[in-house]
């Protein structure tokens, strides 16, 4: 009996570094059985603490404990709070005794922390619920894992894929589209900052009638805000009123067509709103420069949303915001017009009433002083019934004194004035409310990201507090950090560039919060980088394949190669940014998140890990079994397939031939041959390896 030296590696509980003759992927920097672990979702792969203990015995050194449930838990959708102090202590001791590193995955049901609901509205209550779910997972990680990542799904909101800056190449050709017509039919949502509710959807393919605004043409002169006369440059757009005085965009007036005796209008397409957004951006920046130290000036400004920015470069108006602002301006203008109309009618009615009151006094005196036989000459014939309801002549008329008619007319005019007053007031209120709403409109993106940044920062602050407490107790293995996972392509956070943006934005928000608490700049930056990181899911990244716009002139294989180049280029960017703190190794065929074992789909998993390791990545690599639990013998087979993909050797004895220990063994033997057999196993790895002192099954030491 002899060892095949090609299979020999140290298989103790620390898993060793491997023999120089082994087949491990040292070129990547991974010793698979030691460095690649597996996820264990509570209620699915493990029902309780004993289930976790069973997973430990499979041999993995890294186990990610996952929670499918949110809010109130149940048996199959467990949450961290299903595990109390005693169970958490047992789990921690299991990990420590077996030298297993636990990591944590917060609720699968949380998709982003911005608080968006299924209708696209944002809710502070939803945001609070999501943050609390992450806090519960952080508490669990502190008690059980003593640190490490707490992974949370991103996915703050939906956005048109084709409209993102990364969706096209330098020539303008689309690399990604959600569907073929998306560039023409994209939909943008705009919300009210005060409530987070969607107030309008801007549709890219929908033209809108807008006024042709009165402007001073290049070369002409106008009266500026300071009263000086200036000439319009070629690159300027100067809005003026009918007195040729410069006005802001919100006070623009339309051109008047004297021949047709009507105001000029035109239909705007999306490109016009893109231009309008640029104009508004420049005007907002100019307003900021003039009034950044004057809080009162912002109170009645339509650029109120930028009241707290630190730099004019932070001011940018999106086309959808310009689109909605234009619609609201039209509504406000319409309301003000009706208010003026009814308001003017009130003055006219009041003048008429004053005349009638004077006439009433005259006729009252005449009626009082006229002789009895002359009074009949003062009476006037009136219809017996209001002709609006019954034509005159069908009911006999009657005679009334002028004072009676005047009093009735005064009562009717009083009713008209009340109607005009209420109508004009309601229109004025509507115009004021519309203007107030204009001050608070924000694109779905701007509002959602603002909410997300602060939410992740708040969760990370909790991770910092928990880490500090563990460190004081001497129990901290590594700092706890919130790990934002790139989610599906359809939602923000799915693209690597968006993941980078979320990490940067959340870190900035945390730095601001820490500085308010008295932290110095460098200390605040260090804490933010330590407790907020990104999490890369290889399968989610590969799902961009279904939206990839291949070159029709190329063969499918060449287009696949180009997609892989793009994917690996994005991974390189993530690596260069030094933000990735944890990784999920999953695979698919580019359509859905089926969680195939790495190597069973078309995700270039090995190349991804090679890039990360070359960039200095030292975090966990966790296989998320999915399909194997249903289509193979167990979820652990997915882990073994991954070990094989990364070239991990196993122990083997003897030479080829026969079924017993006398022939050389392969991965196929390890994966499938032992299950269902009655003979002792002829392979050992992972937790089955008792120590460095190898013996035969009989207990006799091997020499």
C-alpha positions in Angstrom: 0.0 0.0 0.0 1.3 3.4 -0.9 0.3 7.0 -1.3 0.1 8.6 -4.7 2.2 11.7 -4.1 0.2 13.6 -6.6 -2.8 13.6 -4.2 -1.0 14.3 -1.0 -1.8 17.6 0.9 -2.1 18.5 4.5 -5.7 17.9 5.5 -5.7 19.0 9.1 -8.3 21.4 10.5 -6.3 24.4 9.2 -6.3 22.8 5.7 -2.7 23.6 5.1 -1.2 25.1 2.0 -0.9 22.0 0.0 2.0 20.0 -1.4 4.2 21.3 -4.1 3.1 18.5 -6.4 -0.7 19.0 -5.8 -3.2 20.3 -8.4 -4.5 23.3 -6.4 -4.9 26.7 -7.9 -1.9 28.4 -6.5 -1.7 30.6 -9.5 -5.0 32.1 -8.4 -4.0 32.3 -4.7 -6.8 29.9 -3.6 -6.6 26.7 -1.6 -10.1 25.6 -2.4 -11.1 23.4 0.5 -9.7 25.9 3.0 -10.8 29.1 1.2 -14.1 28.2 -0.4 -17.1 27.8 1.9 -20.8 27.4 1.6 -24.0 29.2 2.5 -26.6 27.7 4.9 -30.0 29.3 4.8 -31.9 28.8 8.0 -35.3 27.1 7.5 -34.1 25.7 4.1 -30.8 24.0 4.4 -30.7 24.0 8.2 -33.7 24.0 10.4 -31.9 24.5 13.7 -28.5 24.5 15.5 -28.1 20.8 14.9 -28.6 21.4 11.2 -25.7 23.9 11.2 -23.6 21.3 13.1 -24.3 18.8 10.3 -23.1 21.3 7.7 -19.9 21.9 9.7 -19.2 18.1 9.5 -19.3 18.2 5.7 -15.8 19.8 5.9 -16.2 23.5 4.9 -14.2 26.0 6.9 -16.4 29.0 5.9 -20.2 28.9 6.5 -22.4 31.8 5.7 -25.5 31.7 7.9 -28.5 33.2 5.9 -31.9 34.4 6.9 -34.7 34.1 4.4 -37.3 35.7 6.6 -38.2 39.3 7.5 -40.3 40.8 10.2 -42.1 38.1 12.1 -40.5 34.7 11.3 -41.8 31.3 10.7 -40.3 27.8 10.4 -39.3 28.1 6.7 -38.6 31.9 6.7 -36.4 32.2 9.8 -35.0 35.5 11.1 -32.1 36.2 13.5 -34.4 36.7 16.4 -35.5 33.0 16.2 -32.2 32.3 17.9 -31.9 33.4 21.5 -28.9 33.8 23.7 -28.3 30.1 24.4 -28.6 29.1 20.8 -26.3 31.9 19.7 -23.8 30.8 22.3 -23.9 27.2 21.0 -23.4 28.4 17.5 -20.4 30.5 18.5 -18.9 27.7 20.4 -19.4 25.3 17.4 -17.6 27.6 15.2 -14.8 28.2 17.6 -14.3 24.5 18.5 -14.3 23.5 14.8 -12.2 26.4 13.6 -15.1 27.5 11.3 -15.5 31.1 10.2 -19.2 32.2 10.2 -20.4 35.0 8.0 -23.9 36.4 7.9 -26.5 37.2 5.2 -29.4 39.5 6.2 -33.0 38.9 5.1 -33.4 37.9 1.4 -36.6 39.9 1.5 -34.8 43.2 1.8 -34.0 44.7 -1.6 -32.2 47.9 -0.9 -32.6 50.3 2.1 -34.2 53.3 0.3 -37.7 52.1 1.4 -39.3 51.6 -2.1 -42.5 49.6 -2.3 -43.8 47.6 -5.2 -45.6 50.6 -6.8 -42.3 52.6 -6.9 -43.2 54.9 -4.0 -40.8 55.5 -1.1 -41.8 55.1 2.5 -40.0 56.1 5.6 -41.6 53.2 7.3 -40.3 50.8 4.7 -36.9 52.3 5.1 -37.0 51.9 8.9 -38.1 48.3 8.5 -35.3 47.5 6.2 -32.7 49.1 8.4 -34.0 47.2 11.4 -33.6 43.9 9.5 -29.9 44.7 8.9 -29.5 45.7 12.5 -30.9 42.3 13.7 -28.4 40.5 11.4 -25.6 42.7 12.7 -26.5 41.7 16.3 -26.5 38.1 15.3 -23.1 38.4 13.6 -21.7 40.0 16.7 -23.0 37.2 18.9 -22.2 34.2 16.6 -19.6 35.2 14.1 -17.8 37.7 16.3 -17.4 39.9 13.2 -17.2 39.7 9.4 -19.6 40.7 6.7 -23.3 41.1 7.0 -24.5 40.9 3.4 -27.5 42.8 2.3 -29.2 42.9 -1.1 -29.1 46.3 -3.0 -31.8 47.1 -5.5 -32.9 50.6 -4.5 -35.2 51.3 -7.4 -35.8 50.3 -11.1 -34.3 52.5 -13.9 -34.2 52.2 -17.7 -31.1 50.2 -18.4 -30.5 51.7 -21.9 -30.4 55.2 -20.5 -27.5 54.7 -18.1 -24.1 56.2 -19.0 -22.5 52.8 -19.0 -25.1 51.3 -21.4 -23.3 52.6 -24.5 -19.8 52.5 -25.8 -17.7 55.5 -26.8 -19.3 55.5 -30.2 -22.8 55.7 -28.8 -23.7 52.1 -29.7 -25.8 50.4 -27.0 -24.1 47.6 -25.0 -27.2 46.9 -22.9 -31.0 47.3 -23.3 -33.9 46.0 -21.2 -35.9 45.6 -24.4 -35.4 46.6 -28.0 -37.6 49.8 -27.9 -36.4 50.9 -24.5 -34.3 53.9 -25.7 -37.5 55.4 -27.3 -40.0 54.3 -24.7 -38.2 54.6 -21.4 -40.2 55.7 -18.3 -38.8 58.0 -15.5 -40.5 58.5 -12.2 -40.5 61.7 -10.3 -41.4 61.8 -6.5 -42.5 64.5 -4.0 -39.6 64.8 -1.5 -42.0 65.5 1.3 -43.8 62.1 1.0 -41.7 60.0 -1.2 -44.8 59.3 -3.4 -44.6 59.2 -7.2 -46.3 62.3 -8.6 -45.7 61.7 -12.3 -44.2 59.3 -14.8 -42.3 61.0 -17.6 -42.4 59.0 -20.8 -39.6 59.5 -23.2 -41.8 58.9 -26.3 -44.6 61.3 -25.2 -44.5 64.8 -26.7 -45.7 67.6 -24.6 -47.2 71.0 -25.7 -45.1 73.8 -24.3 -45.1 77.5 -24.8 -42.6 79.2 -27.0 -40.9 81.4 -24.5 -40.0 85.1 -25.1 -36.3 85.5 -25.3 -33.8 88.2 -26.2 -32.1 87.1 -29.4 -28.3 87.0 -29.8 -27.1 90.5 -30.5 -30.2 92.2 -29.0 -30.1 94.1 -25.7 -32.1 93.5 -22.5 -32.4 95.0 -19.0 -30.6 92.8 -16.5 -31.5 92.3 -12.8 -29.4 95.2 -11.7 -31.1 97.6 -14.2 -28.2 97.7 -16.6 -28.6 97.2 -20.3 -26.7 94.3 -21.7 -26.3 92.6 -25.1 -27.0 88.9 -25.6 -24.1 86.7 -26.5 -24.3 83.9 -29.1 -24.0 81.2 -26.4 -26.7 82.7 -24.1 -30.4 82.1 -23.6 -31.9 85.1 -21.9 -35.6 85.1 -21.0 -37.3 88.4 -20.9 -40.8 89.7 -20.1 -42.9 92.0 -22.3 -40.9 95.0 -20.9 -37.7 93.4 -22.1 -36.5 92.8 -18.5 -34.7 89.6 -17.7 -36.7 87.0 -15.8 -36.0 83.6 -14.3 -37.2 80.4 -16.0 -40.1 80.1 -13.6 -41.3 83.6 -14.6 -41.0 83.2 -18.3 -43.7 84.6 -20.6 -44.9 83.1 -23.9 -44.5 84.8 -27.3 -47.6 86.4 -28.7 -48.8 86.0 -32.3 -50.4 89.3 -33.1 -51.8 88.1 -36.4 -53.5 85.0 -34.9 -54.1 86.8 -31.6 -53.0 83.9 -29.6 -49.9 82.8 -27.7 -47.4 80.5 -29.5 -47.0 76.9 -28.5 -44.9 74.0 -29.8 -44.5 70.3 -29.1 -41.5 69.3 -27.1 -39.8 65.9 -27.5 -37.4 64.4 -24.9 -34.3 66.1 -26.4 -35.9 69.5 -25.7 -36.3 68.5 -22.0 -32.7 67.4 -21.9 -31.7 70.9 -23.1 -34.1 72.4 -20.6 -32.5 70.4 -17.8 -29.1 71.8 -18.8 -30.5 75.4 -18.7 -32.1 74.8 -15.3 -28.8 73.3 -14.0 -26.9 76.4 -15.0 -29.5 78.7 -13.5 -29.6 76.7 -10.3 -25.8 76.9 -10.0 -25.9 80.6 -10.6 -28.6 81.0 -7.9 -26.5 78.9 -5.5 -23.5 81.0 -6.0 -25.5 84.2 -5.3 -27.5 82.8 -2.3 -25.5 80.0 -0.7 -25.2 82.1 2.5 -28.7 83.5 2.4 -31.2 80.8 3.7 -34.2 83.1 3.2 -33.6 83.3 -0.5 -34.2 79.5 -0.8 -37.6 79.6 0.9 -39.4 80.8 -2.3 -37.0 79.3 -4.9 -38.0 76.4 -7.2 -34.4 75.1 -6.6 -35.1 74.5 -3.0 -34.0 70.9 -3.3 -30.4 72.1 -3.5 -30.5 74.2 -0.4 -28.0 72.0 1.5 -25.4 71.1 -1.2 -21.8 71.8 -0.5 -20.6 72.6 -4.0 -22.3 73.8 -7.2 -21.0 70.7 -8.9 -23.5 68.7 -6.7 -26.3 70.6 -8.5 -27.7 68.7 -11.5 -31.2 68.6 -12.8 -32.4 65.5 -14.6 -34.6 65.7 -17.8 -37.5 64.0 -16.0 -37.4 66.8 -13.3 -37.5 69.4 -16.1 -40.3 67.5 -17.7 -42.4 67.5 -14.5 -41.5 71.0 -13.6 -42.7 72.2 -17.0 -46.0 70.4 -16.4 -46.4 71.9 -13.0 -45.6 75.3 -14.3 -48.4 74.9 -16.8 -50.8 73.8 -14.1 -49.8 76.7 -11.9 -50.2 79.1 -14.8 -53.6 77.8 -15.6 -54.7 78.2 -12.0 -53.3 81.7 -11.8 -55.1 82.6 -15.0 -58.5 81.5 -13.6 -57.8 83.2 -10.4 -57.2 86.5 -12.2 -60.3 86.0 -14.3 -62.6 85.5 -11.3 -60.8 88.1 -9.3 -61.4 90.7 -11.9 -65.1 89.8 -12.0 -65.3 90.5 -8.3 -64.2 94.1 -8.8 -66.8 94.6 -11.6 -69.6 93.1 -9.5 -68.6 95.3 -6.6 -68.8 98.4 -8.7 -72.2 97.3 -10.0 -73.4 96.7 -6.5 -72.3 100.1 -5.4 -74.4 101.7 -8.2 -77.4 99.6 -7.3 -77.1 100.6 -3.6 -77.2 104.2 -4.6 -80.2 103.6 -6.8 -81.9 101.7 -4.0 -81.7 104.8 -1.7 -83.2 106.9 -4.4 -86.1 104.6 -5.1 -86.7 104.0 -1.4 -87.1 107.8 -1.0 -89.4 108.0 -4.0 -91.5 105.1 -2.9 -91.8 106.6 0.6 -92.7 110.1 -0.5 -94.8 109.5 -3.6 -98.5 110.1 -3.4 -100.6 106.9 -3.2 -102.2 107.4 -6.6 -98.7 107.9 -8.1 -97.0 104.8 -6.7 -98.5 102.5 -9.2 -96.4 104.3 -11.8 -93.2 103.2 -10.0 -94.0 99.5 -10.3 -92.4 97.4 -13.0 -93.6 94.2 -14.6 -91.5 91.1 -13.8 -91.8 87.5 -14.7 -93.4 85.3 -12.1 -90.9 82.5 -12.5 -87.2 82.7 -13.3 -87.1 82.2 -17.1 -84.0 80.0 -16.7 -86.3 77.3 -15.3 -89.6 78.2 -17.1 -90.0 80.2 -20.3 -91.6 83.6 -19.8 -95.2 83.8 -20.8 -96.3 80.4 -19.4 -96.8 81.9 -15.9 -98.5 85.3 -15.5 -96.2 88.2 -14.8 -96.5 90.4 -11.7 -95.7 94.0 -10.7 -93.0 94.9 -8.2 -91.6 98.2 -6.9 -88.0 99.0 -8.0 -86.7 98.5 -4.5 -87.8 94.9 -4.5 -86.1 94.3 -7.8 -82.9 96.1 -6.7 -82.8 94.1 -3.4 -83.2 90.8 -5.4 -80.4 91.9 -7.8 -78.2 92.8 -4.9 -78.8 89.3 -3.3 -78.0 87.6 -6.6 -74.8 89.7 -7.1 -73.7 88.9 -3.6 -74.0 85.2 -4.4 -72.0 85.8 -7.6 -69.3 87.6 -5.6 -69.1 84.8 -3.1 -68.8 82.3 -5.9 -66.1 84.3 -7.7 -64.3 84.9 -4.4 -64.3 81.2 -3.5 -63.3 80.1 -7.0 -60.5 82.7 -7.3 -59.2 81.8 -3.9 -59.2 78.0 -4.6 -57.3 78.7 -7.9 -54.8 80.9 -6.1 -54.4 78.1 -3.5 -53.9 75.6 -6.2 -51.3 77.8 -7.9 -49.5 78.2 -4.6 -49.6 74.5 -3.8 -48.3 73.7 -7.3 -45.4 76.1 -6.9 -44.7 74.6 -3.5 -44.7 71.1 -5.0 -42.3 72.3 -7.7 -39.8 73.1 -4.9 -39.9 69.5 -3.7 -39.9 67.4 -6.8 -37.0 65.0 -7.2 -36.2 62.3 -9.7 -36.7 58.8 -8.5 -33.0 58.3 -8.7 -32.0 61.4 -6.7 -34.5 60.7 -3.9 -33.8 57.0 -3.8 -30.1 57.3 -3.7 -30.3 60.0 -1.0 -32.4 57.7 1.2 -30.2 54.7 0.4 -26.9 56.4 1.3 -28.2 57.5 4.7 -29.8 54.1 5.5 -26.6 52.1 4.7 -24.6 54.6 6.8 -27.0 54.2 9.7 -26.7 50.4 9.5 -22.9 50.7 9.3 -22.9 52.9 12.4 -24.6 50.1 14.3 -21.9 47.7 13.0 -19.2 50.0 14.2 -20.8 50.2 17.7 -21.1 46.4 17.9 -17.5 45.9 16.7 -16.2 48.4 19.3 -18.0 46.5 22.0 -16.6 43.1 20.9 -13.1 44.6 20.8 -13.4 45.9 24.3 -14.4 42.4 25.4 -11.5 40.8 23.5 -13.9 38.8 21.4 -13.6 40.6 18.0 -12.3 38.4 15.1 -12.6 41.1 12.6 -14.7 44.3 12.3 -18.4 43.8 11.3 -19.2 45.5 8.0 -22.3 46.0 5.9 -21.6 44.3 2.6 -23.8 45.6 -0.3 -24.5 42.8 -2.8 -24.8 43.6 -6.5 -28.4 42.6 -7.2 -30.2 41.7 -10.4 -29.6 43.9 -13.5 -33.2 45.3 -13.4 -32.6 47.3 -10.2 -30.1 49.9 -9.2 -27.1 48.3 -7.5 -26.9 45.5 -10.1 -24.3 47.1 -12.2 -20.7 47.2 -10.9 -20.5 51.0 -11.4 -23.7 51.4 -9.3 -22.3 49.2 -6.6 -19.3 51.4 -6.4 -21.5 54.5 -6.3 -23.6 53.0 -3.4 -20.5 52.2 -1.4 -19.0 55.6 -2.0 -22.2 57.5 -1.3 -22.9 55.5 1.9 -19.3 56.0 3.1 -19.7 59.8 2.6 -23.0 59.8 4.5 -21.3 57.9 7.3 -18.4 60.3 7.4 -20.8 63.2 7.7 -22.6 61.5 10.5 -19.4 60.7 12.4 -18.1 64.2 11.9 -21.3 65.5 13.5 -20.4 63.4 16.5 -16.9 64.9 16.8 -14.8 62.5 14.7 -11.8 63.8 12.8 -11.8 63.5 9.0 -9.2 60.7 8.8 -10.8 58.7 11.7 -14.3 59.1 10.2 -13.0 58.0 6.8 -11.2 54.9 8.3 -14.4 53.8 10.1 -16.5 54.3 7.0 -14.2 52.2 4.9 -14.0 49.5 7.6 -17.7 49.1 8.1 -19.1 49.7 4.5 -18.0 47.4 1.7 -19.2 45.8 -1.5 -20.2 42.2 -2.0 -19.8 40.6 -5.4 -22.2 37.9 -6.5 -20.7 36.3 -9.6 -24.0 34.8 -10.8 -25.8 38.2 -10.5 -23.1 39.8 -12.6 -23.4 37.1 -15.3 -27.1 37.8 -15.6 -26.2 41.0 -17.6 -25.5 38.5 -20.4 -29.2 38.5 -21.3 -29.2 42.2 -21.9 -26.0 42.3 -23.8 -26.4 43.7 -27.3 -24.1 41.6 -29.5 -22.7 42.7 -32.8 -25.0 41.1 -35.5 -22.0 40.8 -37.8 -20.1 38.5 -35.4 -20.6 34.9 -34.5 -22.3 34.1 -31.1 -19.0 32.7 -29.8 -17.3 36.0 -30.5 -20.1 38.0 -28.9 -19.8 35.8 -25.8 -16.1 36.4 -25.7 -16.7 40.1 -25.8 -19.2 39.9 -23.0 -16.8 38.0 -20.9 -14.2 40.7 -21.6 -16.7 43.4 -20.4 -17.5 41.4 -17.3 -13.9 40.8 -16.3 -13.2 44.4 -17.0 -15.9 45.4 -14.5 -14.4 43.0 -11.9 -11.0 44.6 -12.5 -12.6 48.0 -11.8 -14.2 46.7 -8.6 -10.8 45.2 -7.6 -9.0 48.5 -8.3 -11.5 50.4 -6.1 -10.7 48.1 -3.2 -14.3 48.0 -2.0 -15.1 44.2 -2.2 -15.3 42.6 1.2 -17.1 39.3 0.5 -18.0 37.2 -2.5 -20.7 34.7 -3.5 -19.6 32.1 -6.1 -22.7 31.2 -8.1 -23.3 30.3 -11.7 -26.1 30.4 -14.3 -26.5 30.5 -18.1 -27.1 34.2 -18.2 -30.8 34.3 -17.7 -32.0 33.7 -14.2 -30.4 33.4 -10.8 -30.6 29.6 -10.7 -27.5 29.1 -8.5 -25.8 26.5 -10.5 -22.5 25.3 -9.1 -19.6 27.4 -10.3 -18.4 25.8 -13.5 -21.8 24.4 -14.5 -22.9 27.6 -16.3 -21.1 30.2 -18.4 -19.8 32.5 -15.7 -16.0 32.9 -15.9 -15.8 32.2 -12.1 -12.1 31.2 -12.0 -11.1 34.3 -13.9 -13.1 36.5 -11.6 -11.5 35.1 -8.5 -8.0 35.3 -10.1 -8.5 39.1 -10.7 -9.8 39.6 -7.1 -6.9 37.6 -5.6 -4.3 39.4 -7.7 -5.8 42.6 -6.4 -5.2 41.5 -2.8 -8.7 40.2 -1.9 -8.6 38.2 1.3 -12.3 37.9 2.2 -14.5 34.9 2.2 -15.5 33.0 -1.0 -18.9 31.4 -0.4 -20.7 29.0 -2.7 -24.5 29.5 -2.6 -25.9 26.1 -3.5 -29.2 26.2 -5.2 -29.9 23.9 -8.1 -27.8 21.1 -6.7 -30.0 20.8 -3.7 -32.8 19.7 -6.1 -31.0 18.2 -9.1 -28.1 16.6 -7.4 -27.7 14.5 -4.2 -27.3 17.4 -1.9 -26.3 21.1 -1.6 -22.8 20.0 -0.5 -22.2 18.5 -3.9 -22.3 22.0 -5.3 -19.4 22.9 -3.0 -17.4 19.9 -4.0 -18.0 20.7 -7.7 -16.5 24.2 -6.9 -13.5 22.6 -5.2 -13.0 20.5 -8.2 -13.3 23.6 -10.5 -10.5 25.3 -8.6 -8.3 22.2 -8.8 -8.4 21.0 -5.3 -6.7 17.6 -4.8 -8.0 14.9 -2.4 -6.4 12.0 -0.6 -6.1 8.8 -2.5 -4.4 5.5 -1.9 -3.2 2.6 -3.9 -3.1 1.9 -7.6 -5.8 1.7 -10.3 -8.1 -1.3 -10.5 -10.8 -2.7 -8.4 -13.5 -1.0 -6.2 -11.7 -0.9 -2.9 -8.9 1.2 -1.6 -6.4 -0.5 -3.9 -7.2 1.7 -6.9 -6.5 5.4 -7.4 -9.5 7.6 -6.6 -10.9 10.6 -8.5 -13.3 13.4 -7.7 -16.1 11.3 -9.1 -15.5 8.7 -6.4 -15.6 11.4 -3.7 -18.7 13.0 -5.0 -20.9 10.0 -5.6 -19.5 6.6 -4.7 -19.6 6.7 -0.9 -23.3 7.7 -0.6 -25.4 4.7 -0.1 -22.5 2.3 0.4 -21.9 0.2 3.5 -18.1 0.0 3.3 -15.9 2.6 5.2 -15.0 5.7 3.2 -11.7 5.6 1.4 -11.3 9.3 1.2 -11.0 11.9 4.0 -11.1 15.7 3.8 -12.3 18.7 5.7 -13.7 18.0 9.2 -13.4 14.3 8.7 -9.6 14.7 8.9 -8.9 14.1 12.6 -5.4 15.6 12.8 -1.9 15.6 11.2 -1.2 12.1 12.7 -2.6 9.9 9.9 -3.5 6.3 10.7 -5.2 3.4 8.9 -8.8 2.7 9.7 -7.5 0.0 12.1 -5.8 2.7 14.1 -2.3 1.5 13.2 0.1 4.4 12.4 1.2 4.6 8.8 4.9 4.8 8.1 
